[in-house]
Amino acid sequence: MSGLQTPLRILIVDSHGQPVRWAALPRAARYYASGKVVTDLGENLFAMSGGYQERSGLRSEFVTSSIVMIRGRHRVPMTHAHVGLTKHRLFARDRNMCAYCGGQFVEADLTVEHIVPVSRGGRHEWTNVVTACRSCNTRKGNRRPEEARMPLLFVPYAVCRNEGFILSNRRILADQMAFLQATLPKHSRWAHA
């Protein structure tokens, strides 16, 4: 175990190992206080100090790991099983790489590119969007990649729930990342990051 860390976010998983949520330290403390914690899984420790105990005069302290397993299986409502498509998540899925020229760019120089343009019946969904630099997006215009003679360098895909957890937290610890990566499909760009 490593030493105590500055609080980031704790990965809460159910007793079947399915991610439930990212939680701030006070919420993780509530899981412990209510007896819902089965075990700690993470390698990193986080601490939170409370008030002073009247009898002993000692300050209370709560310590948790970076991954906490809670009782039960938390069924994911169908509305939450789908990972919402956002610009940030798309850029993270594609690792800030333009799907046409292969260049790496900062977010400010990237666009959401619809493979089949919306004006031509394309949908705004994971399997029809890729990350593109502004230059390639302009060059492709309102055409399909084959019409513009701009083949895709990689195939777009819909992200799974665990990948959604990775894409929604910019400060994931190594043990949390390894836990989430263990169940990613092989086609995920985060499976072996």
C-alpha positions in Angstrom: 0.0 0.0 0.0 1.2 3.5 -0.8 1.0 6.4 1.6 -2.1 8.6 2.1 -3.0 10.6 -0.9 -4.8 13.9 -1.5 -8.4 13.2 -2.1 -9.4 12.7 -5.7 -12.4 10.6 -6.5 -13.1 7.1 -5.2 -14.4 4.4 -7.6 -17.4 2.7 -6.0 -18.2 -0.8 -7.4 -20.9 -3.3 -6.5 -20.3 -6.8 -5.1 -20.2 -8.1 -8.7 -17.4 -5.7 -9.6 -19.5 -3.4 -11.7 -18.8 0.3 -11.4 -21.6 2.3 -9.7 -20.2 5.8 -9.5 -17.2 8.1 -8.8 -17.6 9.5 -5.3 -16.1 12.3 -3.3 -14.5 11.3 0.0 -17.5 12.3 2.1 -19.8 10.1 0.1 -17.4 7.2 0.5 -17.4 7.8 4.2 -21.2 7.5 4.3 -21.0 4.0 2.7 -18.7 3.0 5.5 -20.8 4.6 8.2 -24.0 2.9 6.9 -22.3 -0.6 6.8 -22.5 -1.0 3.0 -18.8 -1.6 2.4 -17.8 -5.2 1.7 -14.1 -4.5 1.1 -11.4 -2.1 -0.1 -9.8 -3.0 -3.5 -7.6 -0.1 -4.3 -3.9 0.4 -3.6 -4.1 4.1 -2.8 -5.3 5.4 0.5 -7.3 8.6 1.2 -7.9 10.2 4.6 -10.4 12.6 5.9 -10.3 14.2 9.4 -13.4 14.8 11.4 -14.1 16.5 14.7 -12.5 15.9 18.1 -13.9 13.2 20.3 -15.2 14.6 23.6 -13.9 11.8 25.9 -10.4 11.2 24.4 -9.8 14.6 22.8 -8.5 12.8 19.8 -9.5 13.9 16.3 -11.4 11.2 14.4 -10.0 10.1 11.1 -11.5 8.1 8.2 -9.3 6.2 5.8 -10.5 4.5 2.6 -8.9 3.1 -0.5 -9.3 4.3 -4.1 -11.7 1.5 -5.0 -14.5 0.5 -2.6 -16.8 -2.5 -3.1 -20.3 -2.0 -1.6 -23.0 -4.7 -0.9 -25.4 -5.9 -3.5 -25.7 -5.7 -7.2 -26.7 -2.3 -8.5 -28.7 -2.8 -11.7 -28.1 -0.1 -14.1 -31.3 1.5 -15.4 -31.5 1.3 -19.2 -31.3 5.1 -19.4 -27.9 4.9 -17.6 -26.5 1.9 -19.5 -25.8 4.1 -22.5 -22.8 6.4 -22.3 -23.8 9.9 -23.4 -21.9 11.3 -26.4 -20.2 14.5 -25.5 -17.4 16.4 -27.3 -15.0 15.7 -24.4 -15.8 12.0 -24.3 -15.4 11.7 -28.1 -12.0 13.4 -28.1 -10.9 11.2 -25.2 -12.2 8.0 -27.0 -10.2 9.0 -30.1 -7.2 10.1 -28.0 -7.3 13.6 -29.6 -6.3 12.1 -32.9 -7.8 13.2 -36.2 -9.4 10.2 -37.8 -8.4 11.4 -41.3 -4.8 12.7 -41.0 -3.7 11.0 -37.8 -2.4 14.1 -36.2 -2.6 14.7 -32.4 -4.2 18.0 -31.5 -5.3 19.9 -28.4 -9.1 20.0 -27.9 -9.4 23.6 -29.1 -8.1 22.5 -32.6 -10.5 19.5 -32.8 -14.1 19.1 -34.1 -16.8 16.5 -33.9 -16.9 15.0 -37.4 -20.0 13.2 -38.6 -18.9 10.4 -41.0 -22.3 10.5 -42.7 -23.3 14.2 -42.5 -26.4 15.0 -40.5 -27.8 16.9 -43.5 -27.6 13.6 -45.5 -29.3 11.4 -42.9 -26.4 10.7 -40.6 -27.1 10.5 -36.9 -25.3 12.1 -33.9 -24.3 8.8 -32.3 -21.0 7.1 -31.3 -20.8 4.9 -34.4 -21.2 7.9 -36.8 -18.8 10.4 -35.2 -15.0 10.7 -35.0 -12.6 13.3 -33.9 -11.2 15.5 -36.8 -8.9 18.4 -36.9 -10.4 21.6 -38.3 -8.5 21.4 -41.6 -9.7 17.9 -42.4 -13.3 18.6 -41.3 -13.4 21.6 -43.6 -11.8 19.6 -46.5 -14.3 16.8 -46.1 -17.2 19.2 -45.9 -20.7 17.7 -46.5 -19.4 14.5 -48.1 -18.9 11.0 -47.1 -15.3 9.9 -46.5 -15.2 7.9 -49.8 -16.6 10.8 -51.8 -13.9 13.1 -50.3 -11.2 10.5 -50.9 -10.4 10.7 -47.2 -10.4 7.2 -45.7 -10.9 6.8 -42.0 -7.7 5.7 -40.1 -9.8 3.9 -37.4 -13.4 2.7 -37.0 -15.7 4.5 -34.6 -17.4 2.5 -31.9 -19.9 3.0 -29.1 -18.2 3.0 -25.7 -19.3 0.6 -23.0 -20.1 1.5 -19.4 -16.7 0.9 -18.0 -15.1 2.9 -20.8 -17.6 5.7 -20.0 -16.2 5.7 -16.4 -12.7 6.2 -17.8 -13.8 9.0 -20.1 -15.7 10.8 -17.4 -12.8 11.3 -15.0 -9.6 13.1 -16.0 -7.7 12.2 -12.8 -7.9 8.4 -12.6 -5.3 6.6 -10.5 -3.4 3.7 -11.9 -5.2 1.1 -9.7 -8.6 2.5 -10.7 -7.6 2.4 -14.4 -6.4 -1.2 -14.2 -9.6 -2.2 -12.5 -11.8 -0.6 -15.2 -9.6 -1.8 -18.1 -9.9 -5.4 -17.0 -13.3 -5.7 -18.5 -13.1 -3.5 -21.6 -13.7 -5.0 -25.0 -10.6 -5.6 -27.1 -11.6 -3.0 -29.7 -11.5 -0.2 -27.0 -8.7 2.3 -27.5 -8.4 2.3 -23.6 -8.1 -1.5 -23.2 -4.3 -1.3 -23.2 -3.7 2.4 -22.5 
